[in-house]
């Protein structure tokens, strides 16, 4: 099942996908959360290289767009897991 979810996320454009055992940690109000899934996407090198003198308007747009993309992918992870019978919650980017 985890491989299926990883493949789904890869098709969505996610570049980094990993899992962690967080059973010994309290994440906000989610005390019964034994595992975490981490996702990530590569950002535009050109946008990041232009930030040397401070954040630009293009950077802020790129940042908001990337976070919206990650939030959408996290939502898809949660719905997939819930359809498989698991409790899941997404933490916003």
C-alpha positions as a Markdown table, in Angstrom:
| # | Residue | x | y | z |
|---|---|---|---|---|
| 1 | Unk | 0.0 | 0.0 | 0.0 |
| 2 | Unk | 2.8 | 2.4 | 0.8 |
| 3 | Unk | 4.4 | 1.8 | -2.6 |
| 4 | Unk | 1.1 | 2.6 | -4.2 |
| 5 | Unk | 0.8 | 5.9 | -2.3 |
| 6 | Unk | 4.4 | 6.7 | -3.2 |
| 7 | Unk | 3.7 | 6.0 | -6.9 |
| 8 | Unk | 0.5 | 8.2 | -6.7 |
| 9 | Unk | 2.5 | 11.0 | -5.2 |
| 10 | Unk | 5.3 | 10.6 | -7.8 |
| 11 | Unk | 2.7 | 10.9 | -10.6 |
| 12 | Unk | 1.4 | 14.1 | -8.9 |
| 13 | Unk | 4.9 | 15.6 | -9.1 |
| 14 | Unk | 6.2 | 14.9 | -5.6 |
| 15 | Unk | 10.0 | 14.5 | -5.6 |
| 16 | Unk | 10.5 | 13.4 | -2.0 |
| 17 | Unk | 8.4 | 10.8 | -0.2 |
| 18 | Unk | 9.3 | 9.3 | 3.1 |
| 19 | Unk | 7.8 | 7.8 | 6.3 |
| 20 | Unk | 8.8 | 8.1 | 10.0 |
| 21 | Unk | 7.9 | 6.4 | 13.2 |
| 22 | Unk | 6.6 | 9.3 | 15.4 |
| 23 | Unk | 4.9 | 7.2 | 18.0 |
| 24 | Unk | 7.1 | 8.7 | 20.8 |
| 25 | Unk | 6.2 | 12.2 | 19.9 |
| 26 | Unk | 3.1 | 14.4 | 20.4 |
| 27 | Unk | 2.3 | 16.3 | 17.2 |
| 28 | Unk | -0.1 | 19.1 | 18.3 |
| 29 | Unk | -3.3 | 17.4 | 19.3 |
| 30 | Unk | -2.5 | 14.2 | 17.4 |
| 31 | Unk | -1.3 | 12.1 | 20.2 |
| 32 | Unk | -2.3 | 8.8 | 18.6 |
| 33 | Unk | -0.4 | 9.4 | 15.4 |
| 34 | Unk | 2.2 | 6.6 | 15.2 |
| 35 | Unk | 3.6 | 7.4 | 11.7 |
| 36 | Unk | 4.2 | 10.5 | 9.6 |
| 37 | Unk | 4.6 | 10.8 | 5.8 |
| 38 | Unk | 6.8 | 13.6 | 4.5 |
| 39 | Unk | 6.5 | 14.9 | 1.0 |
| 40 | Unk | 8.5 | 17.5 | -0.9 |
| 41 | Unk | 8.9 | 19.1 | -4.3 |
| 42 | Unk | 11.9 | 20.6 | -5.9 |
| 43 | Unk | 11.7 | 24.4 | -6.2 |
| 44 | Unk | 12.8 | 26.5 | -9.2 |
| 45 | Unk | 16.5 | 27.0 | -9.1 |
| 46 | Unk | 16.2 | 30.2 | -11.1 |
| 47 | Unk | 13.7 | 31.7 | -8.5 |
| 48 | Unk | 15.9 | 30.7 | -5.6 |
| 49 | Unk | 19.1 | 32.0 | -7.1 |
| 50 | Unk | 17.4 | 35.5 | -7.5 |
| 51 | Unk | 16.8 | 35.7 | -3.7 |
| 52 | Unk | 20.4 | 36.8 | -2.8 |
| 53 | Unk | 19.4 | 40.4 | -2.0 |
| 54 | Unk | 16.2 | 39.3 | -0.2 |
| 55 | Unk | 12.9 | 37.7 | -1.2 |
| 56 | Unk | 11.4 | 38.9 | -4.5 |
| 57 | Unk | 7.8 | 39.1 | -5.7 |
| 58 | Unk | 8.5 | 36.1 | -7.9 |
| 59 | Unk | 9.8 | 34.2 | -4.9 |
| 60 | Unk | 6.7 | 35.0 | -2.8 |
| 61 | Unk | 4.5 | 33.7 | -5.7 |
| 62 | Unk | 6.6 | 30.6 | -6.1 |
| 63 | Unk | 6.5 | 29.9 | -2.4 |
| 64 | Unk | 2.7 | 30.3 | -2.2 |
| 65 | Unk | 2.2 | 28.1 | -5.3 |
| 66 | Unk | 4.6 | 25.4 | -3.9 |
| 67 | Unk | 2.8 | 25.4 | -0.6 |
| 68 | Unk | -0.6 | 25.1 | -2.2 |
| 69 | Unk | 0.7 | 22.2 | -4.3 |
| 70 | Unk | 2.1 | 20.4 | -1.2 |
| 71 | Unk | -1.2 | 21.0 | 0.6 |
| 72 | Unk | -3.2 | 19.5 | -2.3 |
| 73 | Unk | -0.9 | 16.5 | -2.4 |
| 74 | Unk | -1.1 | 16.0 | 1.3 |
| 75 | Unk | -4.9 | 16.1 | 1.0 |
| 76 | Unk | -4.7 | 13.4 | -1.6 |
| 77 | Unk | -2.5 | 11.3 | 0.7 |
| 78 | Unk | -5.1 | 11.7 | 3.5 |
| 79 | Unk | -8.1 | 10.7 | 1.3 |
| 80 | Unk | -6.2 | 7.7 | 0.0 |
| 81 | Unk | -5.3 | 6.5 | 3.5 |
| 82 | Unk | -8.9 | 7.1 | 4.8 |
| 83 | Unk | -10.3 | 5.1 | 1.9 |
| 84 | Unk | -8.0 | 2.3 | 3.0 |
| 85 | Unk | -9.5 | 2.5 | 6.5 |
| 86 | Unk | -6.8 | 4.5 | 8.3 |
| 87 | Unk | -7.1 | 7.7 | 10.3 |
| 88 | Unk | -5.0 | 10.4 | 8.7 |
| 89 | Unk | -4.6 | 14.2 | 9.0 |
| 90 | Unk | -2.7 | 16.6 | 6.9 |
| 91 | Unk | -0.5 | 19.3 | 8.4 |
| 92 | Unk | -0.5 | 22.4 | 6.2 |
| 93 | Unk | 2.7 | 23.4 | 4.4 |
